[in-house]
C-alpha cells in the first residue's frame, strides 16, 4: 500500500537513522509485532518493559510508512467532538476516551523526556469556529469539557481571538493540554531502548502468510523463514484492514506543507496548535527550527497517483488559506507532502482481538489521534497479554 508521497519533512530532516537486517532464520518468541512505525514501537516498548520476548518485523525500514508523514500534533480532542461521541457510544465511554487521550499526552511526555534526540514540546491547543453556525455546538463542547473536568479550557470570544491570534473567528476553545512531537525520532528511540531490553527487530521483511493455530501463530516471511509466537500484535496501521474480515476503516488523502525557517520564533499565542470546526479541517503548528506547518484539505479517496498529482494544488490552497488568517506573515513553502489516513465510524481506534484471528491482537490507532491512540493500545494489549483485566478495553473493541 502506498501510504505517502516522497519527501516528508521528518524523513528529510533526519534521514535513515538506523536500519536492521532482514529475517534470515526461523525464530520462536513470545510475541511478534508486525509494523515498525510509532504504533509498533510503543507496543514493543511496553511489552519488552513487561518482560516479554518480542520480535518486530516490517517490510519497510523503521518509521518509513505513515510515521514519516505524520504531522505529529498530540491532542486529547478526538476528531469526533465530545457531544457527538456521547450520542454514539454513551457519555461514560465518550468521556473516558477523551480522558485517556489526555493521560496519553502526559505519559508520552514522560517517555520522551528519557530520549536525548526526541523533540516533545507541550503546547496549548486552540479550536476556532469556522462559521457562526458552529458556535452553538462549540459552546456545548466547551460546557461538556468543563462539566467533566477535561483539561483546563477557556472560552474565547471574537475579540479575545484577535488579541491572542491576530485573526478573526466567531469563537473558540483554548485548551492548555496538547503537545507537538517528532514521531519519527520517537519511534527510533523507543525501538533502540527496546533492543537493549531484548527486542529482536528485522526490517526489509515482508510477512506473506499468517497461520493461526490453537496456541500459537506462525508467520511465513518473504525470505522463506518462519516466526512462531504465542501471540501476534498487528500494528500495520492503514494496511491492517487486509487481516480483518469486516470493513473498519474509511480511507482519505491528506496534504501538508511546511515553510522555510523564519527569523522570528513567536507567531501567535504560545505558538499553539490551531485547528477549526470545519470538516475537513485546517490545522497549524510550528517547529523547533521556527517553521510553520499547515495541513488539511483532505480528500475522501485512496488513489496514490491522484493524491500525489493533487499535491501542488493542495499545497497552494493551504498557503492561500493561511494568508487569509495571517496576512502579515509571509509563508514561503519549503517542503510539501501527501499521505493516506483513515477514520472509523465513531472516531475511536480498534484495539483488541477478533474471533476469526486466534492469538492475534490489533492496535489500530486511526484518525487524527493516532499517536495517543497507539499509546492507549500499547497499555491495553500489554495488560491483556499479561492476563490482567483492563477496564478500558471494552470501549475500543471490534464488537462495539
ZALUMDO-424617 format. One record per atom (N, C-alpha, C, O, CB): residue in one letter; x, y, z. Coordinates in steps of 0.2 Angstrom, whole numbers, plus 2048, in hexadecimal, padded with zeros to 3 digits. Glycine has a CB too. Layout:
<atoms>
AXYZ ...
</atoms>
This chain:
<atoms>
X8047FA800 X800800800 X804806800 X809807804 X7FB800806 X80380B7FC X8078117FB X804816800 X7FE8197FF X8068147F4 X807817806 X80581B80B X80682380B X80382680E X808818812 X80B825807 X80D82C807 X81182D801 X8138297FD X81282D80D X8118347FF X8158367FA X81D8367FC X81E835802 X81383D7F7 X8218387F7 X8288387F9 X82A83E7FD X8268437FD X82C8387F2 X82F83E801 X832844804 X82E84780A X82D84D80A X8338497FF X82B84380E X828846814 X82E84A818 X833847818 X824841818 X82C84F81C X83185381F X835850824 X83B850824 X82D859823 X83284B828 X83684882E X83B84382B X84184382E X831844832 X83A840825 X83E83B822 X84483F81F X84A83D81F X83B83781D X84384581C X848849819 X84C84C81F X85284C81E X84584F815 X84984E824 X84D85182A X85284C82D X85884E82E X84885482F X85084682E X854841832 X85783C82E X85C839830 X85083E837 X85583B828 X857835823 X85682E826 X85182E82A X85F836823 X85A829824 X859823827 X85D82282D X86382182D X85B81D821 X859822833 X85D822839 X86081C83B X86681C83D X85882483F X85D816839 X85F81083B X85C80B837 X85680B836 X85F80E843 X85F806834 X85C800830 X85E7FA834 X8637F9837 X85E800829 X85A7F5832 X85B7EE835 X85B7E9830 X8587EA82A X8567ED83B X85E7E3831 X85E7DD82C X8577DA82C X8537DB830 X8637D882F X8567D7826 X8507D3825 X8517CC828 X8567CA82A X84F7D281D X84B7C9829 X84B7C282C X84F7BD828 X84D7BD822 X8447C082E X8547BA82B X8577B5827 X8577AE82A X85A7A9827 X85F7B7826 X8537AD82F X8527A7832 X84C7A6836 X8497AC837 X8587A5837 X8497A0837 X8437A083A X8447A1842 X8497A0845 X840799839 X83E7A4845 X83F7A784B X8397A584F X8337A484D X8407AF84B X83A7A4856 X8347A385B X8357A8860 X83A7AA862 X83479C85E X82F7AB862 X82F7B0867 X8287B086A X8237AD869 X8307B7863 X8277B486F X8217B5873 X81C7B986F X8167B786D X8227B987A X81E7BF86C X81A7C3868 X81D7C6862 X8237C8862 X8187C986D X81A7C685D X81D7C9857 X8187CF855 X8127CF855 X81D7C4851 X81B7D5854 X8187DB852 X8197DD84B X81F7DD849 X81B7E1857 X8147DD847 X8147DF840 X8137E783F X80E7E9841 X80F7DB83C X8197EA83D X8187F183C X81D7F5840 X81D7F4846 X8117F483E X8227F983D X8277FC841 X826804840 X82B80783F X82E7FA83E X820806840 X81F80D841 X81E80F848 X82080B84D X81880F83D X81B815849 X81A817850 X815812854 X81781285A X81781E850 X81080F851 X80C80B855 X810805857 X81080385D X806809851 X813801852 X8177FB854 X81D7FD859 X81E7F985D X81A7F984E X820803858 X82580585D X822805864 X825803869 X82880B85B X81C808865 X81980986C X81780386E X818801874 X81380E86B X8147FE86A X8127F886D X8187F486F X8187F1874 X80E7F4867 X81D7F386B X8237F086C X8277F2873 X8297EE877 X8287F0867 X8277F9873 X82A7FC879 X8267F9880 X82A7F8884 X829804879 X8207FA880 X81C7F7886 X81D7F0887 X81D7EE88D X8157F9885 X81C7EC882 X81D7E5882 X8247E3885 X8257DF889 X81C7E187C X8297E6882 X8307E4884 X8317E788C X8347E3890 X8357E8880 X82E7EC88D X82E7EF894 X82B7EA899 X82D7E989F X82B7F6895 X8267E7897 X8227E289B X8257DB89B X8237D789F X81B7E1898 X82B7DA897 X82F7D4898 X82D7CF892 X8307C9893 X82D7D189E X82A7D088D X8287CC888 X82E7CC883 X8327D0882 X8227CE884 X82F7C6880 X8347C587A X8307C7874 X82B7C4872 X8377BE87A X8337CC871 X82F7CF86B X8337CF865 X8397D1865 X82D7D686D X8307CE85F X8337CE859 X82F7D3855 X8297D3855 X8347C7855 X8327D8851 X82F7DD84D X8317DC846 X8377DB845 X8307E4850 X82C7DD841 X82E7DC83A X82A7E2836 X8247E4838 X82C7D5838 X82D7E4831 X82A7E982D X82D7E8826 X8337E7825 X82B7F082F X8297E9821 X82B7E881A X82F7EE818 X8337EE813 X8267E7815 X82E7F481B X8327FA81A X8377FB81F X8387F7824 X82D80081A X83B80081F X840802824 X83C80582A X836807829 X845807821 X83E80682F X83B809835 X838810834 X83C814832 X84080983B X832810836 X82E817835 X82D81A82F X82C82082E X83281B839 X82E816829 X82E819823 X82781881F X826819819 X83381681E X822816823 X81B815820 X81881C822 X81A821820 X81780F823 X81281B825 X80E821827 X81282682C X81082C82C X80781F829 X816823830 X819826836 X81D82C833 X81D832836 X81D82283A X82182B82D X82583082A X821836828 X82383B827 X82982D825 X81B835826 X81683A823 X81283D829 X80E842827 X81283781E X81283B82F X80E83E834 X810845835 X816847835 X80E83983B X80B849837 X80C850839 X80C851840 X80E856843 X806854836 X80B84B844 X80D84B84B X80A850850 X80E852854 X81584B84B X80485184F X800855854 X7FD850859 X7FA84C857 X7FA859850 X7FF85285F X7FC84D865 X7F7851868 X7F885686C X80284B86A X7F084E868 X7EB85286B X7E684C86E X7E684786C X7E7856866 X7E384F873 X7DE84A876 X7D784A873 X7D3846873 X7DD84C87E X7D685086F X7D085186B X7D084C865 X7D584B861 X7CF858868 X7CB847865 X7CA842860 X7C784685A X7C384B85B X7C683C863 X7C8843854 X7C584684E X7BD84784F X7BA84B84C X7C7842848 X7BA842852 X7B3842854 X7B284685A X7B484485F X7B083B855 X7AF84C85A X7AE85085F X7AA84D865 X7A7848864 X7A985785E X7AC84F86B X7A984B871 X7A284A871 X79F845873 X7AC84E877 X79E85086F X797850870 X79484B86B X78F84786C X79485786E X79784A865 X795845860 X79783E862 X793839861 X798847859 X79D83D865 X79F837867 X79B83486C X79982E86C X7A7837869 X798838871 X794836876 X78D833873 X78B82E875 X79283C87A X78B83686D X78583486A X78682D867 X781829865 X782839865 X78C82B865 X78E825862 X79081F867 X78D81A866 X79482685D X79482186C X79681B870 X79481C877 X79681887B X79E81B870 X791822879 X78E823880 X793827883 X799828882 X78E81C883 X79182B888 X79583088C X79B82D88F X7A083088F X790833891 X79A827893 X79F824897 X7A5823892 X7AB824894 X79D81E89A X7A481F88D X7A981D888 X7AD823885 X7B3823884 X7A7818883 X7A8828883 X7AB82D87F X7AF832883 X7B5833881 X7A583287C X7AD833889 X7B183788E X7B8833890 X7BD836890 X7AD839894 X7B782D891 X7BD829893 X7C282988D X7C882988E X7BB822894 X7C0829887 X7C4829881 X7C882F881 X7CE82F87F X7C082887A X7C5835882 X7C883B882 X7CD83C887 X7D383E886 X7C3841883 X7CC83988D X7D0839893 X7D6835892 X7DC836894 X7CD837899 X7D582F88F X7DB82B88D X7E082E888 X7E682D889 X7D882488A X7DD832883 X7E183587F X7E583B882 X7EB83C881 X7DD838879 X7E283E887 X7E584388B X7EB84088F X7F084388F X7E0847890 X7E983A892 X7EF837896 X7F4835891 X7FA835893 X7EC83189A X7F383288B X7F8830887 X7FD836885 X803834884 X7F582D880 X7FA83C884 X7FE841882 X804842888 X80A843886 X7FA848881 X80284288E X806843894 X80B83D894 X81183E896 X80284489A X809837893 X80D831894 X81283188E X81882F88F X80982B893 X810833888 X815834883 X81A839884 X820838882 X81183587C X81883E888 X81D84388A X82284188E X82884288E X81984988D X82083D893 X824839898 X829835895 X82F834896 X82183689D X827831890 X82B82C88C X830830888 X83682E888 X827828887 X82E835884 X832839880 X83883C884 X83D83E881 X82F83E87C X83783E88A X83C84188E X84283D88F X84783F891 X839843895 X84183688E X84783288F X84B831889 X85082E889 X84482B891 X849834883 X84D83487D X85083A87B X84C83F87A X848831877 X85683A87A X85A840878 X858844872 X85884A872 X86283E878 X85784086D X856843866 X84E844864 X84D84685F X85983F861 X84A843869 X843843867 X84084A869 X84184C86F X83F83E86B X83D84E865 X83A854866 X833853868 X82F851864 X83B859860 X83185586E X82A855871 X82985B874 X82D85D879 X82984F876 X82485F872 X823866874 X81C867876 X818867872 X82586B86F X81B86887D X81486987F X81186F87C X81587487B X813869886 X80B86F879 X808875876 X801876878 X7FD87187A X80987586F X7FE87C878 X7F687C879 X7F487A872 X7F787A86D X7F488487A X7ED879872 X7EA87786C X7E387C86B X7E087C870 X7E786F86C X7E387E865 X7DD883864 X7D988185E X7DB880859 X7E088A863 X7D3880860 X7CE87E85A X7C988485A X7C688685E X7CA87785C X7C9886854 X7C488C852 X7BE88A84E X7BF88584A X7C889284F X7B988E84F X7B388D84B X7B488F844 X7B5895843 X7AD89084E X7B488B83F X7B588D838 X7AF892836 X7B0896832 X7B5887833 X7A9891838 X7A3895836 X79F89683C X7A0893841 X79F891831 X79B89B83C X79789D841 X792898843 X790897849 X7938A483F X79089483E X78B88E840 X78F889844 X78B885847 X78988B839 X795889845 X799884849 X799886850 X79B882854 X7A0883846 X79888C852 X79988E858 X79588B85E X797889863 X797896859 X78E88985C X78A886861 X78D87F863 X78D87D869 X78388585E X78F87B85E X79187485F X798875863 X79A871867 X792870859 X79C87A861 X7A287B865 X7A187D86C X7A587B871 X7A7880861 X79C88186D X79A882874 X79887C878 X79A87B87E X794888874 X794878875 X792871878 X79986D87A X79986A87F X78E86D873 X79D86D875 X7A486A876 X7A786C87C X7AA869880 X7A886A870 X7A887387C X7AB876882 X7A8875889 X7AB87388E X7AB87E881 X7A1875889 X79E87388F X79F86C891 X7A086B897 X79687488E X79F86788D X7A086088E X7A785F891 X7A885C896 X79F85C888 X7AC86388E X7B3862891 X7B4865898 X7B786289C X7B886588C X7B086A899 X7B086D89F X7AD8698A4 X7AF8688AA X7AD87489F X7A78668A2 X7A38628A7 X7A785C8A9 X7A785A8AF X79D8608A3 X7AB8598A4 X7AE8538A6 X7B68548A8 X7BA84F8A8 X7AE84E8A0 X7B885A8A9 X7BF85C8AB X7C48598A6 X7C98568A8 X7C08598B2 X7C385A89F X7C785889A X7CC85D898 X7CA862895 X7C3855894 X7D285D89B X7D786389A X7D486989D X7CF86A8A0 X7D8863892 X7D986E89C X7D787589E X7D5879898 X7DA87A893 X7DD8788A2 X7CF87B897 X7CD87D891 X7CA885892 X7C8886897 X7C787988E X7CB88988D X7C989088D X7C4891887 X7C6890881 X7CF89488E X7BF895888 X7BB897882 X7BD89E880 X7BE8A2884 X7B3897884 X7BE89E879 X7C18A4876 X7BB8A7872 X7B98A486D X7C78A3873 X7BA8AE873 X7B58B186E X7BA8B4868 X7C08B3868 X7B18B7872 X7B68B7864 X7BA8BA85E X7BF8BE85F X7C58BE85C X7B58BD859 X7BE8C3864 X7C38C8866 X7C98C5869 X7CF8C7868 X7C08CD86A X7C88BF86D X7CD8BC871 X7D28B886C X7D88B886C X7CA8B7876 X7CE8B5867 X7D28B2861 X7D78B685E X7DC8B585C X7CD8AE85D X7D48BC85C X7D88C1858 X7DE8C385C X7E48C485A X7D48C7856 X7DD8C4863 X7E28C7867 X7E88C1868 X7EE8C3868 X7E08C986E X7E68BB868 X7EB8B6869 X7EE8B3863 X7F48B1863 X7E88B086D X7EA8B385E X7EC8AF857 X7EC8B4851 X7EF8B284C X7E78AA856 X7EA8BA852 X7EA8BF84D X7E58BD846 X7E68C0841 X7F18C084A X7E18B9847 X7DC8B7842 X7D58B7844 X7D48B784B X7DE8B183E X7D08B8840 X7C98B8842 X7C68B2842 X7C68AE83C X7C68BE83E X7C28B0847 X7BE8AA847 X7B88AB84C X7BA8AF851 X7C28A3849 X7B38A884B X7AD8AA850 X7AE8A8857 X7AC8AC85B X7A78A684D X7B18A2858 X7B38A085F X7B789A85F X7B9898859 X7AC89E862 X7B9898864 X7BE892864 X7BF88F86B X7BE893870 X7C5894861 X7C288A86C X7C4886872 X7CC886872 X7CF88386E X7C187F873 X7CF889878 X7D6888879 X7D788387E X7D5884884 X7D988F87B X7DB87E87D X7DD879882 X7E4879883 X7E887A87F X7DA87287F X7E6878889 X7ED87888B X7F187288A X7F787188B X7EE87A893 X7ED86C889 X7F0866889 X7F1863882 X7EC86087F X7EC86188D X7F686487E X7F8861878 X800861877 X80386487C X7F4865872 X80285F872 X80985F871 X80B85D869 X80685C865 X80D859875 X81185F867 X81385D861 X81A858862 X81D859866 X81586385C X81A85485D X81F84E85E X82384D857 X82084E852 X81C848861 X82984A857 X82C848852 X82B840852 X82F83D855 X83484A851 X82683E84F X82483784F X82983284C X82A82C84F X81D83584C X82D834847 X832830844 X83882F848 X83A829849 X83483483D X83A83484C X840833850 X83D82F857 X84182B859 X84383A853 X837830859 X83482D85E X83482585D X836821861 X82D830860 X832824857 X83281C855 X839819856 X839814858 X82F81C84E X83E81C853 X84481A853 X84781985A X84A81485C X84981E84F X84581E85E X84881E865 X844818869 X84881586D X846825869 X83E818868 X83A81286C X83D80B86A X83E80786E X83381286A X83E80A863 X841804861 X848803864 X84A7FD866 X841804859 X84C808864 X853807866 X85380586E X857801870 X85780E866 X84E808872 X84E806879 X84B7FF879 X84E7FB87E X84980B87C X8477FD875 X8447F6875 X8497F1873 X8497EC876 X83E7F6871 X84D7F386E X8537EE86C X8577ED872 X85A7E7873 X8577F1867 X8597F2876 X85D7F187C X8597EC881 X85C7E9886 X85E7F8880 X8537EC881 X84F7E8885 X84D7E1882 X84A7DD885 X8487EB887 X8507E087C X8507D9879 X84C7D8873 X84B7D3870 X84D7D487E X8497DE871 X8457DE86B X8497DC865 X84F7DE864 X8427E5869 X8477D7861 X84A7D585A X8467D9855 X8407D8854 X84A7CD859 X8497DD851 X8467E084C X8497DF845 X84F7DE844 X8467E884D X8447DE840 X8467DC839 X8427E1834 X83C7E0834 X8457D5837 X8457E5830 X8427E982B X8437E6825 X8477E1824 X8447F082B X8407E881F X8417E5819 X83F7DE819 X8417DA815 X8487E5817 X83A7DD81D X8377D681E X82F7D681D X82C7D9821 X8397D3824 X82D7D3818 X8267D3816 X8237CD819 X8257C7817 X8247D480F X81D7CD81C X8197C781E X8157C5819 X8107C9817 X8157C8825 X8157C0816 X8117BE810 X80C7B9812 X8077B880E X8167BA80B X80C7B6818 X8067B281A X8067B1821 X80C7B1824 X8077AB816 X8007B1824 X7FF7B082B X7FB7AA82C X7F67A982A X7FC7B682E X7FE7A5831 X7FA79F832 X7F87A083A X7FC7A183E X7FE799831 X7F27A083B X7EF7A0842 X7EE799845 X7EA795842 X7E97A5843 X7F179784A X7F179184D X7ED792854 X7EC797856 X7F778D84E X7EC78C857 X7E878C85E X7EC790863 X7E9794867 X7E6785860 X7F278F863 X7F6792869 X7FC796866 X80179886A X7F978D86D X7FC798860 X80279B85D X80079F856 X7FA79D853 X80879785C X8047A3854 X8037A684D X80A7A5849 X80F7A684C X8027AD84E X80A7A3843 X80F7A283F X8107A7839 X80B7A7835 X81079B83D X8157AB838 X8167AF833 X81B7AD82E X8207AB830 X8187B6835 X8197AD828 X81E7AB822 X8207B181F X81C7B581D X81A7A681D X8277B281F X8297B881C X82C7B7815 X82C7B2812 X82F7BB820 X82D7BD811 X82F7BD80A X8367BA809 X8387B9804 X82E7C3807 X83A7B980F X8407B680F X8407AF80F X8457AB80F X8457B9814 X83A7AC810 X8397A5811 X8397A2818 X83979C819 X83E7A180C X83A7A681D X83B7A4824 X8347A5827 X82F7A8825 X8407A8827 X8337A282D X82D7A3831 X82F7A6838 X8347A583B X82A79C832 X82A7AA83A X82A7AC841 X8247A9845 X81E7AB843 X82A7B4841 X8267A684A X8207A284E X8207A6855 X8257A7858 X82279B84F X81A7A8856 X8197AC85D X8127A9860 X80E7A785D X8197B385B X8127AA867 X80C7A986A X8077AE868 X8017AC868 X80D7A9872 X8097B4867 X8047B9866 X8077BE860 X80D7BF85F X8027BE86C X8027C185C X8047C5857 X8007CC858 X7FA7CC85A X8027C2850 X8047D1857 X8017D8858 X8027DC851 X8077DD84F X8047DC85E X7FC7DD84E X7FD7E0847 X7FC7E8848 X7F77EB84B X7F77DE843 X8027EB846 X8027F3847 X8047F6840 X8087FA840 X8087F584C X8007F383B X8027F5834 X7FE7FB832 X7FE7FD82C X8007F0830 X7FB7FF837 X7F7805835 X7F2804830 X7EE7FF830 X7FC80A832 X7F280882A X7EC808825 X7ED801821 X7E880081D X7EC80E821 X7F27FE821 X7F37F881E X7F07F2821 X7F17EC81F X7FB7F781C X7EE7F3827 X7EB7ED82B X7E57EB829 X7E37E582B X7EB7EF833 X7E17EE825 X7DA7EC823 X7DA7E6820 X7D57E2820 X7D77F281E X7E07E481C X7E07DD819 X7DF7D781D X7DE7D281B X7E67DD815 X7E17D8824 X7E17D3829 X7DA7D382C X7D97CF831 X7E67D482D X7D57D782B X7CF7D882E X7C97D682A X7C97D9824 X7CE7DF832 X7C57D182B X7C07CF827 X7BA7D5826 X7B77D4820 X7BC7C9829 X7B97D982A X7B47DF829 X7B87E5828 X7BD7E682A X7AF7DF82F X7B47EA824 X7B77F0823 X7B77F5829 X7B27F682C X7B47F481D X7BD7F782B X7BD7FC831 X7C0803830 X7C0807834 X7C17F8836 X7C380482A X7C680A828 X7C380D822 X7C180A81D X7CD809827 X7C3814822 X7C181881C X7C781C81A X7CA82081E X7BB81D81E X7CA81B814 X7D081E812 X7D082580F X7CB82680C X7D481980D X7D4829811 X7D483080F X7DC83180C X7E082E80E X7D2835814 X7DC837809 X7E383A807 X7E384080A X7DE84480A X7E383A7FF X7E984280D X7EA848810 X7F184B80E X7F584880B X7EA847818 X7F185280F X7F785680C X7FA85A812 X7F685D816 X7F485A806 X80085C811 X804860816 X809864812 X80C86180D X80785C81B X80A86A815 X81086E812 X813871818 X81087381C X80D87380D X81A872817 X81E87581D X82287B81A X82487A814 X822870820 X82288081E X82688681B X82D88681C X83088181F X82388C81F X83188A819 X83888C81A X83888E822 X833890824 X83B891815 X83E88D825 X83F89082B X83E89882C X84089B827 X84688E82E X83B89A831 X83A8A1832 X8408A4837 X8428A083B X8338A3835 X8418AA837 X8468AD83C X8428AD842 X8458AC848 X8498B3839 X83C8AF842 X8388AF848 X8368A984B X8368A4847 X8328B4847 X8358A8852 X8338A2855 X82C8A2858 X82A89D85B X8388A0859 X8298A8857 X8228A885A X81D8AB855 X81E8B0851 X8228AD860 X8188A7853 X8138A984E X80C8AA851 X8098AF84E X8138A3849 X80A8A7856 X8048A8859 X8048A6860 X8098A4862 X7FE8A5855 X7FF8A6863 X7FE8A586B X80289E86C X7FF89886B X7F78A586D X80889E86F X80C898872 X80D89386C X80E88E86D X808895877 X80C896866 X80D891860 X80988B861 X80B88585F X81488F85F X80388C863 X7FE887864 X7FD88385E X7FE885858 X7F788A866 X7FA87D85F X7F7879859 X7F187C858 X7ED87E85C X7F787185B X7EF87D851 X7E988084F X7E587B84A X7E8878846 X7EB88784C X7DF87B84C X7DB877847 X7D487A847 X7D287E84B X7DB86F849 X7CF878843 X7C987B842 X7C3876842 X7C4870843 X7C987F83C X7BD878842 X7B7874843 X7B587183C X7B286C83C X7B1877846 X7B7874836 X7B5872830 X7B886B82E X7BD869831 X7B887782A X7B486782A X7B7861828 X7B7860821 X7B286281D X7B285B82B X7BD85E81E X7C385D821 X7C6864824 X7C4869822 X7C885A81C X7CA863829 X7CC86982D X7D386A82B X7D7866829 X7CB868834 X7D587182C X7DC87382B X7DF873832 X7DC874837 X7DC87B828 X7E5871832 X7E9872838 X7F0875837 X7F3874832 X7E986B83B X7F387883D X7F987B83C X7FD879842 X7FA878848 X7F888383C X804879842 X808878847 X80F87B845 X81087D83F X809871849 X81387C84A X81A87F848 X81F87984A X81D87484C X81C88584D X82587B848 X82B876849 X83087984D X83087F84E X82E873843 X835875850 X83A877854 X83F87C850 X843880853 X83E872857 X83F87B84A X84487F846 X840885842 X84288883D X84787B840 X83A887846 X83788D844 X83388D83D X833892839 X83B893844 X83188783B X82C886835 X825886837 X82388583D X82F880831 X821887833 X81A886833 X81788082F X819880829 X81688D832 X81387C832 X81187682E X80987782D X806878832 X81386F831 X807876827 X800876826 X7FD870823 X80186D81F X7FE87C821 X7F886D826 X7F5867823 X7EE867822 X7EA86B825 X7F7861827 X7EB86381E X7E486281D X7E2861815 X7E685E812 X7E0868820 X7DC864813 X7DA86480D X7D985C80A X7DA85B805 X7DF867808 X7D785880F X7D685180E X7D184F808 X7CC853807 X7D484E814 X7D384A805 X7CE847800 X7CC840802 X7D083C805 X7D18477F9 X7C683E801 X7C3838803 X7C48337FE X7BF8317FA X7BC838805 X7CA8317FD X7CC82B7F8 X7D38297F9 X7D782C7FD X7CC82E7F1 X7D48227F7 X7DB8207F7 X7DD81E7F0 X7DB8197ED X7DB8197FC X7E18227EE X7E48227E7 X7EB8257E7 X7EB82B7E6 X7DF8247E1 X7F08227E8 X7F78257E9 X7F982A7E3 X7FB82F7E4 X7FC8207EA X7F78277DD X7F982B7D7 X7F58327D7 X7F88377D6 X7F88277D1 X7EF8317D8 X7EB8377D8 X7EC83C7DE X7ED8427DE X7E38357D9 X7EE8397E4 X7EF83C7EA X7F68417E9 X7F68477EA X7F18387F0 X7FB83D7E6 X8018417E5 X8018467E0 X80484B7E0 X80783C7E4 X7FD8457DB X7FC84A7D5 X7F88507D8 X7F98557D5 X7F88467D0 X7F484F7DD X7F08557E0 X7F58597E5 X7F385E7E6 X7EB8527E4 X7FB8567E6 X7FF85A7EC X8008617EA X7FF8657EE X8058567ED X8038637E4 X80486A7E3 X7FE86E7E4 X7FF8747E7 X80786B7DC X7F886C7E1 X7F28707E2 X7F08717E9 X7EF8767EC X7ED86D7DE X7F186B7ED X7EF86B7F4 X7F386F7F8 X7F18737FD X7EE8647F7 X7FA86F7F7 X7FF8737FA X7FD87A7F9 X7FE87E7FE X8068717F8 X7FC87C7F3 X7FA8837F2 X7F48867F5 X7F488B7F8 X7F98847EA X7EF8817F6 X7E98837F9 X7EA884801 X7E7888804 X7E387D7F8 X7EE87F803 X7F088080B X7F388680C X7F288A811 X7F487A80D X7F8888808 X7FC88F809 X7F7895808 X7F789980C X80188F804 X7F2894803 X7ED89A802 X7E989A808 X7E88A080B X7E98987FC X7E789580B X7E3895811 X7E6898817 X7E489C81B X7E088E813 X7ED896818 X7F189981D X7F18A081C X7F18A4821 X7F889681D X7F28A3816 X7F38AA815 X7ED8AE817 X7ED8B4819 X7F68AB80E X7E78AB816 X7E18AE818 X7E18AF820 X7DE8B4822 X7DB8AA816 X7E38AA823 X7E38AA82B X7E98AF82D X7E88B3831 X7E48A382E X7EF8AE82A X7F48B282C X7F88B6826 X7FD8B4824 X7FA8AD830 X7F48BB824 X7F78BF81E X7FE8C281F X8018C481B X7F28C481C X7FF8C3826 X8068C7827 X80C8C2827 X8128C4828 X8058CA82E X80A8BB827 X8108B7827 X8118B4820 X80D8B181D X80E8B182C X8178B581E X8198B3817 X81B8AB817 X8218AA819 X81E8B7814 X8168A7815 X8188A0816 X81B89E80F X81889E80A X81189C817 X82189C80F X824899809 X82589280A X82988F80E X82B89D808 X82288E806 X822887806 X829884805 X82D886801 X81D883801 X82B87F809 X83187C808 X831874806 X834872802 X83587C80F X82C87180A X82B86A808 X823869808 X82086C80C X82E86580D X821864804 X81A862804 X81A85A803 X81E857800 X8168667FE X814857806 X814850805 X80C84E806 X808852809 X81884C80A X80A849804 X804846805 X80483F808 X80983C808 X8008467FE X7FE83D80B X7FE83780E X7F783480E X7F283780D X801837815 X7F782D810 X7F182A811 X7EF82A819 X7F482881D X7F182380E X7E982B81A X7E7829821 X7E0827821 X7DD82781C X7E8830826 X7DD825827 X7D6822827 X7D382482D X7D6825832 X7D681B825 X7CC82482D X7C8825833 X7C481E834 X7C481A82F X7C382B832 X7C181E83A X7BC81983B X7B581C83C X7B482283B X7BE815842 X7B081783D X7A981A83D X7A881E843 X7A3823842 X7A581483E X7AC81E848 X7AB82284E X7B1826850 X7B182A855 X7A981E854 X7B682684C X7BC82A84E X7C1826853 X7C6829854 X7BA830850 X7BF820855 X7C381D85A X7C7818857 X7C5815852 X7BE81A860 X7CC81685A X7D1810857 X7CE809858 X7C980985C X7D881085A X7D0804855 X7CF7FD856 X7D47FA85A X7DA7FA857 X7CD7FA850 X7D37F8860 X7D87F5864 X7D67EE866 X7D07EE869 X7DB7F986A X7DA7E9865 X7D87E2868 X7D87DD863 X7DB7DD85E X7D17E386B X7D47D8864 X7D47D2860 X7CD7D085D X7C87D385F X7D67CB864 X7CD7CC858 X7C77CA854 X7C77C2854 X7CD7BF854 X7C67CD84D X7C17BF854 X7C17B8855 X7C47B484F X7C67AF84F X7BA7B6855 X7C47B8849 X7C67B5843 X7CE7B4842 X7D17B083E X7C47B983D X7D17B8847 X7D97B8847 X7DB7B684E X7DD7BA852 X7DC7BE845 X7DB7AF850 X7DD7AD856 X7E47AF858 X7E97B0854 X7DD7A5857 X7E67B185E X7EC7B3861 X7EF7B985E X7F57BA85D X7F17AD860 X7EA7BD85B X7ED7C3857 X7E97C985A X7E37C985C X7EB7C3850 X7ED7CF85B X7EA7D585E X7EC7DB859 X7F17DA855 X7ED7D7865 X7E77E0858 X7E87E5854 X7E97EC858 X7E57ED85D X7E27E684F X7EE7F0856 X7EE7F7858 X7EE7FB852 X7F27FD84F X7F57F785C X7E77FE852 X7E680284C X7E480984E X7DE80A84F X7E07FE848 X7E980D84E X7E8814851 X7E681984B X7EA81D849 X7EE817854 X7E0818848 X7DE81C842 X7DC823844 X7DA82484A X7D881883E X7DC82783F X7DA82E840 X7DF833842 X7E5831842 X7D482E845 X7DD839844 X7E283E846 X7E583D84C X7EA84084E X7DE845846 X7E3838850 X7E6837857 X7EA830857 X7EB82D85C X7E183685C X7ED82F851 X7F0829850 X7F6827855 X7F6821857 X7F3828849 X7FA82C857 X7FF82B85C X7FD82A863 X7FF825866 X80483185C X7F882E865 X7F582D86C X7F182686C X7F1823871 X7F083386E X7ED825867 X7EA81E866 X7EF818867 X7ED81386A X7E681E860 X7F4819864 X7F9814864 X7FC81386B X7FD80D86C X7FF81585F X7FD81886E X7FF817875 X7FA813879 X7FB80F87D X80181E879 X7F4815879 X7EE81287C X7EE80B87A X7ED80687E X7E781587A X7EF809874 X7EF802871 X7F57FE874 X7F47F8876 X7EF80286A X7FA801875 X8007FE878 X7FF7FC87F X8017F6881 X807802877 X7FC800883 X7FA7FF88A X7F57F988A X7F67F488E X7F880588D X7F07FA886 X7EA7F5887 X7ED7EE885 X7EC7E9888 X7E57F7882 X7F07ED87F X7F37E787D X7F87E4881 X7F87DE882 X7F67E8875 X7FC7E8884 X8017E5889 X7FD7E288F X7FF7DD891 X8067EB88B X7F87E6891 X7F47E3897 X7F17DC895 X7F17D7899 X7EF7E8899 X7EE7DC88F X7EA7D688D X7EF7D088C X7ED7CA88E X7E77D7886 X7F57D1889 X7FA7CC889 X7FD7CA88F X7FF7C4890 X8007CE884 X7FC7CE894 X7FF7CC89B X7F97C989F X7FA7C68A5 X8017D289F X7F37C889C X7ED7C589F X7EA7CA8A4 X7E67C78A8 X7F07BF8A3 X7EB7D08A3 X7E87D58A8 X7E27D88A5 X7E17D889E X7ED7DB8A9 X7DD7D98A9 X7D77DC8A6 X7D87E48A5 X7DB7E78A9 X7D17DB8AB X7D67E689F X7D77ED89E X7CF7F089D X7CC7EE898 X7DB7EF898 X7CD7F58A1 X7C77F78A1 X7C57FB89B X7BF7FC899 X7C57FB8A7 X7CA7FE898 X7C9802892 X7C97FE88B X7C7801886 X7CF807891 X7CB7F888B X7CB7F4885 X7C47F4882 X7C47F487B X7CD7ED887 X7BF7F3885 X7B87F3882 X7B67F987E X7B27F8879 X7B37F2888 X7B97FF87F X7B780587C X7BA804875 X7B6807870 X7BB80B87F X7BF801873 X7C280186D X7C27FA869 X7C57F9864 X7CA80286D X7BD7F586C X7BD7EF869 X7BA7EF862 X7B67F4860 X7B87EA86E X7BB7EA85E X7B87E9857 X7B17E8858 X7AD7E9853 X7BC7E3854 X7AE7E585D X7A77E485E X7A37EA860 X79D7E9860 X7A77DE864 X7A67EF860 X7A27F5862 X79D7F785C X7997FC85D X7A67FB864 
</atoms>
